[in-house]
Structure formats: C-alpha cells, structure tokens
Amino acid sequence: MPITHNMLRLLECFKSITFMLPDEDDRRIDLITVDDIANWIKFYNGWYITVTGMEDEKHPYLAYGREIEITGSCAFLVNEQLEKIYRASYECGFLLRLNLALCDLTPENSAFLVLLAKSSGIALNVHASINIVKEESFALLETLASENILLSFVGSHSFWSELGVLSSQIINKRLYRIIPLNLHEKRSLDTFNPCANRFHIFVDEYGGIYPCRGLLGIAEFSIGTIYDDVSKIRILDANYPLDLNSLEMRGPELINTNCIKGKGLLSSQPMPLVCHMHRIQVTSP
C-alpha cells in the first residue's frame, strides 16, 4: 500500500536510532543486551527500506544521514560486543556514533582502539571529563584523529582549548566539531516548536521504543519494543495517543515556562527544554 506524503515525512524523521544502554554494573536479566541491539538494527532496517519503498529504488535521499547512536555504559568497549553492533550498523548502511566520556578513552581499551583503526563508519562524541591525565588523553585524541575517526568534542570551548585540541596540528588536519554545553544557561521557549528536528527512534534500556527523548519511560507513549514484530511498531498508527504528524509540523502548544531539568537523564546530554515541558504536559493529571 503506498504511503502518503505526511507518512513519508514522518518516516524521514525516524531513519536514525539511539540506544540508551544500561549502567555498566547493572546485571538485571530484563535489560537490553548487545545481541538484542544488533539483531533489531537489522530487523528495523529491513522494515524501513521496505515500507519507504527504498528497496524499489524510491526515495533514495532517505539513505543519507542515517545513524546508530549509542549512549550510556561503555562496558562494551573492551570486548567483541562493540564489533557486533558495528557490523550490524555497517551492513545496514548506518554511521555508528558513540557517546563517550574522555576518561573512558584509555590505553587499556586497546581492543576498542584497534577496532576504530581498522573500521570505517564510526564517529565519536567525546564528552569533557575532569578525571583524566591530560597528556595521555590528548595523545589518544591525536591517535584517533590520525585514523580519520570523525570526532565531536562535547564541552566548553575553554576545556578543549586548554587540553590542546585547538592547537594540535594533527587534529586540525581533520574535520571536527566542538559542541559547547552550558547547563546553567537560561533558554527562551517559543510556543511554536515543531518536533521534526527532535523526532528520533529512541530505545531505552528495557527495549522500549519512543519517538522522542522527552517521552522516554512513559509507557503510554511507547511505539513498541524491540521484542515485538517490527511491523507492529506504531510510527504510522492512527491510534497512537499523540498526533505525530501534527507534532512534526507544529510541535506542542506550551504555556507554562517554569520547569526543572529532566531527571533520570545523562548529565552530559540534557533533555531539550521544549521536550521537558511537553513531558510535563502529557503526564499531568
């Protein structure tokens, strides 16, 4: 059955996937595993290229800019688990983007560094850390840059400048980004907030799938789980409690601008203000 223009616009928002991994020390059996992640990447990709018509060479632009992003525990860095995720991502045409704290990049993670050196299609978001040996961390960043790894540095401009990133001849031969974070900065909130640039497939540590970071953990707004038949996820479901097409184009209508920072989220990746406000609205009695 052909999909409508609005459905296609919505599917374009959901061409990339972020997996929120559990804490390294969490060993509960109900949590998502690396095998779960690798398998679901393949299932979702197969469903996506079929439903969008890409397998029939329709809408080729949807093949560009597709990413698998991993946020959370870095326990997989020292063994074959990362390679499983990488292989699944690479085979399906995704760029694999990892969010790592700078303190997690150490010589002890040799297996991880070897994989990066021999692989293509991996990008790193390196988050500023205080518990580091500056000379050692700087040397590792230069090693990664020399291997043509796509790097983004998350943290204040002054932190990366003091570390030596801005003056490094090796790093500055490559394309990189600095993403400054200021958690204390006051941000304005407009009533016009389209969600097109915020929609994404987010998979939480239990395998629940959500269309927005702000809806993570609210079961009512899950569009399925990675353990369901992939064709049953609710991206195109007219009975979904929120009108995703309307949100994609117009965003939520927000009135109250007094809010607090979202709880239960990684401090290095705060929830966008508009998402937190919408979360408050949809969970209020």
N, C-alpha and C positions, 0 to 999 in steps of 0.2 A: 504494500500500500504506500503510495507516495506521501511524503511528509510535507507539511505546509511550510511557508516561509518563516512564520513565527517559531515553529518547532526547530527548524534548521538553525535559526539564530540562537535558540536556547542550547542546542547541541554544540554549537561552536564554543559556548561558554564552558562546556564540560568536557573539552578534549584533553585536559590535563588532570592529574590525580596527585593528591598529597596524602601520604600515610603518616599518621601520628603514632609513633612507636611507644610502647610502654617503657617505664623506667628499667634500667639495667638490672636492678636487684629484684624486680617483680617476676615471680615464677608461677603465677596462677595459671591453671590449665585453661581458663576461659578467655585468655588473651590471644590476640592475633599472633601468628608465627610467620617466619620468613617464607616458609613454603606456601602458606596461605596468600601472602602478598604476591609472590612470583606467579602462582597459578592464576590469581584473579586478574592480574595485569593482562595475561593472555586472553582470558575469557572476556573481559571488558573490551579489549581492543578488537576482538573478533566481532562482538556485538556492535560496536561503534561503527566500524567500517562497513558493516552490512546495512545497518539502519540508516546511515547517512548517504548510502549509495556510492561510497568511495571504492568498493570492490568492483563496481561497474564503471570506474574512472569518472565518476561525477564528483563535483565539489572538491577538486584537488587541493584547494587552499587550506582545507581542514587538516591536511597532513603536515602543515608547517607549525612550528612553535609548540609542539606537544611535549609535555614534561611529566616525569615521575619525580615528585619531591618527597624526600624522607626527612622528617623532623622528629626529634626525640632522642632515645637512647642510642649511643654509639657502640654498644657492646658487640655489634656485628663487624666492627672494623678489622678485627684480628683473625678472622677465620673465613671459611668458604661461604658464609651466609650472604655477605655483600655481593659476591660474584653471582649468586643465584638471582638476586634482584637485578643486577646489572645485565645479565644475559637475557632475562625476560624483557627488560626495558629496551635493550638494544635490538632484539629480534623484532619487536613491535614498532620500532621507529621512534621511541621516546628518548629525549635527553634525560639522563638521570642527574638530579640536582640534590646534593646532600647539604644539610644544615649542620655545621659542626662548630663547637667551641674551639678557640685557638688552643686551649690547654689539652684538647684531645688529640692534637697533631703532635705526636712524639715519635722519636726513633723506634720506640718499642712497637709501634703499629707498622711494622715492616711489611706485613702481608698486604695491608691496605695501600701503602705507598707503591709497592710493586705492581699491584693491580692498576693503580692510576697511571703508572708509567707505561703500561702495555695496552691500555684501553683508550678508545675514543668514545665521545658521547657522555662524558661525565663533567659536571660543573660543581663547584663548591661555594657555598655561602659560609664564610669563616667569620664567626662572631667573636668580638673582643672578649678577652679574659684577663683577670688580674693575677691568677696563679700560674704564671709562666716564667720560664727562663728566656729572657728577651733574645739573647744571641742564638739560642737553639731554635726558638720559634721562627725567628727571622730567616735563618738558614733553610728551614723546612719550607717556608713560603717561597723562597727563591728557587728551591728544588722543584716545587710544584709548577711554578711559572715557567721554568725551563722545559718542562714536559708538556707545555701547551695546554695545561688544565685551565678551563675558564673559571676565573676567580672573581668573587664579590666579597668585599670586606664590610662587615656589618658592625657599626660602632662609630664613635665620634671621629671626626677628621683628625683631631689632635692626637688621639691614641695611635692611629695608623702612621701619622707623621713621625711621632716620637719613636715608634718601632723601627722606622726606616723604610717603609713601603714606598713613600712618595719620592725618595731619593735613590731607590735601587735601580741601577741600570738594567738588571735582569728582568725585574717585574715590569718596569716601564717600557720594555720592548713589546709587551703583550697588552691585549685589551682587557681591562678590568674595571670594576665599579666600586665606589665607596657608597654604602647605604647608611647615612647617619641616623642614629636613633636618639631621640630625646624624650624619655617617658614623662618628663615633667612639663613639657611644653603644652600650653593651652591651645586647643584646636577649635575652630569655629565649626558649627554644624548647620548646614543649609537644610531646608525642607525638601529640596529637590535632590534626591540621592539615588540615581539609577544604580542597579546592582550588577550591570553587565561586566564591569571590570573587577567584581568581587566574587562572582559565582565561580565555583570550582568543585570538583569532586574531592571531598574530604573523607577519609576513612579513619575512624577512631581506633583506639587500642583494643576494642572488643569486636571490630569488624563492621560496625555500623557505618552507613554511608550517608553523608549530608551534603546539601548543595551550597553550604555557606559555613564559614568558620564560626559565625555567630550563633549557629543553630546546633553546634556540636553538643551531644549529650542530651538533647531534648528529644526523647523517643518519638513523640508525635510527629516530628518533622524529619525523621529519617526517611530516606527514599529507598531503603532496603538494607541488606547486609551482604557481605562478600560470600556468604554461605547460601544465599538464595540463588535461584535460577536467574542468571544475569538479565534475561529478557523481561524479568518482573520488576526491575528497579523502576522507580516512579518518576523519572525525569519527564516523561511525556504523559503522565497520568492526570487526567482531568479532575480526579477526585482528591488530589493532593491538597492538604489544608491551606496552603498558600498558593496564590496565583503567581507562578514563577515567571510567566511571560510578562505580567504587569510589573513585577519587581525588576525584571531585567531591563525594562524600558524606563520605568518611572521611579523605582525604589520605594521604600516605605515612607509613609507620611508621619514624620516625627514632630512631636510637640514639646515634650519635656526635655530640656537640655541639661538637666542636673543628673550626673551619673558618676559611678565609680569605675575604676579599672576592673575588667573582667577577671574572675577568679578561676583557678584551675588551668591557667594557660602558661605557656613558656614565657618567662620574663623577657627573653630576647626577641619575642615575636608577639607584641601586644595586639589584642583584637582592635580592629579599626573602630573608631568611636561610633560611627553610624551603625555598625554591626552590633555593638554592645547595646545601643539604645533600642534597636529592633528586638534584640533578645529579651530585654526588659518588657517591651510591649507585648510580645506573644506569650510570655509566661505569667503576665499579671492576671489575677482573677477578674 
